[in-house]
């Protein structure tokens, strides 16, 4: 399948992601008070990033 995927209400999924772009959303890690952001890097290409606390054990484990 090619093209823009659509949600059940027939709006492009990108419009939902566009609405979240640039906002901090809580969550993303069960071990700390992380937050997430969504950024659009190109038309139809979105990146979700999780930002952990400095004291997060999961972040420490992954940084080894």
Secondary structure, 3 states (H helix, E strand, C coil): CCCCCECCCCCEHHHHHHHHCCCCEECCCCCCCCEEEEEEEECCEEEEEEECCCCCHHHHHHCC
